Amino acid sequence: MRYEPRWESLDRRPTPTWFLDAKFGIFIHWGIYSVPGWGVKGQYAEWYWHRIAKRGDDNPWWQHHKRVWGETFDYPQFAPLFRCEYFDPDQWADLFARSGARYVVPTAKHHDGFCLWPSAEASRTWARPWNAVETGPKRDLLGALAEAVRSRGLKFGFYYSLYEWFHPLWRSDRPRYVQEHMIPQFKDVVLRYNPSLIFSDGEWEMTSAEWRTEELLAWLFNEAPCRDDVAVNDRWGKETRHKHGGYYTTEYAAGLPSADHPWEENRGMAYSYGWNRMEAVDDYKSARELILLLCDTVSRGGNLLLNVGPTGDGRIPVIMQQRLVEIGQWLRVNGEAIYGTRYAGRAAQWTEGRIPEQRYGDYNIEYKLLEQVGQRPRPDGQAVKQVFFTRKGDVLYAITAGWPGRQLVLRDIEAPRNVQVTLLGLPVTLPCKRQGRNLLIEMPTLDPEATPCRYAYVIRIPGARLLPSAETRSSGPSHK
């Protein structure tokens, strides 16, 4: 099919199946902003240049920059310091493979315009060395990472910012910026690396007509070598988010309520995408929180694009590595309930799970403990917890947030009379019985060391389907 440069035609292109099946990807925000690696906590450190542009005593970004780097040190002077001397693309790719991610999306160019590949347009239109091959590491960082990632069987894409804060043409003549800089640069990076995904951004200043992105996407879908494989997002003009594009995006949000259209939640492990040296351990989500975030997102038909922010010398901070490794350990046991699954008809329910009395005893103690594991305590000694649902073929998966206790009650579910219910990672059949519209599943008694994984557990129920329920849910659980 040939696509015309108008949304009515472009929106008919289906999102590639690989993206719908992958579910989990790695975002990478890395550039010369990683050299200062600093930001006000709760803000994006990759916006460093933009934030220091306003000089004054009331701007903490500028005050920090002046104190550490000096008021005559301009942001472009960070480029030669972005040496990436410890960057090992094979080590990065091994880590991403261990995490269980299926695709990797580095920032080819962020809003500062600095490129991680040998972009001739960048250096020509900025009138300075403004790519990683001509300054800094003097290396094609994007190409090296693409080769390493693909050698591990992962899909490779990239983030690309349409606009650049302080580009001379952007500030003086936006149509010329689009024609002479953005369009040829975009085509260059696509033709060099044949991405499986393009995460466009920085679209909010102009309409898609002004950006000429309908024209650009028609070229991508009709002419580019990656035309059959590439997935694209919804950030192509200030009117396009959640209206046009291959998949919709949410950012540090609860995601979208259902699977009406492919979508992806993207976020960092703490507050920032780019590395921020001011973020401490308590600012980072725990592995448990990130795993439940993945389960919640997938249960509603979405993907999770989880960010890492490497340092200016090319290292991924150890706390980020640790989080990825723990997610990968969980996915090695439970990936069957994540990869290739689809929305099950109801994303989740709050369900009852009986808790051994001797474990929690007094209600006040129970309340504190249950709050820590994401469960809602009740005065009668029971706990109500989140259960997420996914489906693959005729198999229904129920993913519990925490160990279910002695018995798991799944409401409004229909299952075959002799259904063989199992717990992923444990080679035994779980006793179960039907009770009206509910399915009661008896859980095994296990020592903590004998459980197949941590944080969340997957019940596999072949031939089951969820029945219409009065309980609805439009947002995910609180990931505190």
Phi, psi and omega in degrees: 000137178259133185259138179268155183282059175210148187299326181302325178275314183298324183287350177278348179289125180287147174291132183306142184300327182302322181292319179296329182274334192291315174070326187224124179227167180247124173267145178226115173258110187211127180185196184290342172295344178285347177288304173295322175051048186218147174196157171298132184301133182097357179238169185274118181292336180290351175268022187305311182299315180297321184287327182276354184295331177271105182273134179165160182293340182269005180250105182296332178296310180294321179298318176297312183299315181298319182290319187271318187250339180098146186286349176264359180272111182271151184308317180302341178289350174287337187303312179294340180275350178277075191272333176057036188293341179253011179291121178235098184300329179291322177294318177300311184296322176298317179298315181295322177295319178297331182289343184088002177294151180250351177208157186227133187227089176278160176281104174295322178203126176263191188292347176281350176086352181287131188254142178269010175228169184284071180281112177293324180298321182299308183290325181292311186281338174273345182059039175199160173298115187224037172213162190288348178273332182265344178211173179066240183289342184052055186207144176281088184295319182295316180295319180297319180289321179301315181296316182293317182295314182294329179293342176265007178082014180264152175282145181239130174224191175205158172269140179220123177273126178293319183252164179225124188314309192241021178298134182305317179288323178301322183279342185245326186206090187295320175301321177293322177303313180295313186288314189265341184241298190295309184296309179296327179292317178300314180295324179298311183291327176294313183292331178288319194241357176042063186292149172272349179207141173234118176260096178281151181203175179071029186270350197285351182279338184217164176284165178296329176295319179291325177285340185063034183282336173297318176298318182293319180290326175298319175298316182299314185282338183257324192245329187293146179300334181267015191301328182276339188257336193283133172257141179232156182266203188245016185254077185234007180171158188294349179255005193261340184300132179063018177231321183225157178113166184291316176221148181272154183239143167234157190221116184050047184225181179279000182084198180253156191287335184205187187259037179295332179212143178306140180210166183212130171269132176234141182193164173269176178279337175239230183265333188250156169276299175295151182302129178235109184294347180277348179281130182256177187301324182288348177279344184270142171293143176286165176300322178299314180297320180290323177294317177293326175298317177299314181297315180298315182297312182293325181298335179259015174088009184261174171250157173244123174251103188260128189270145163240147179239096181292162177280168181295339178267004170099018179255142171271121183308142186300324181297326176290320177300317182298318178298317181295320180296319179293321176299318179297321177299320179293318182291332178297329177273320194244008183302335177304328182271001182243298185294135174073006182274169178226167176304131187270359182106336172210127189288319187197171174210156166270125186227162183271137174223123184284130183256132177304130186298322184291346181281321185247326176059243183305138185298323181296320177293318180301318182302314182295318181293317182293325177300326182288336182250018172074029180243156178259114181281155175230152184295343183272013177088002178262166176229141177249128187224168182279138171231126180258148180240139169224167182219143172221113185062233179262012181259129175259137177244133174246120184250116184265138176278094185097166180295133187291345187093201183286329183218138177249127179252115176255121186267152174054060182222141177246130182221152177302153184301318182254039183299140178260098182270132180227162174254122181302134181092356181229118187277055177222156175271134181269130176298141179208161176210153177270142177220094186065235179271006184252157173240122181257121185244125178274125182268148179290157174269115185230143167293152180307323181289343183268352178293146186289344181198195177231160167079315181210147187228143189247124174260127181258125185230094181292143174074005183268157174216151178276136178269156175306139185227151176287340181279125177237159179213125183253356180213163183281173179291165177283121179260080185280000000 
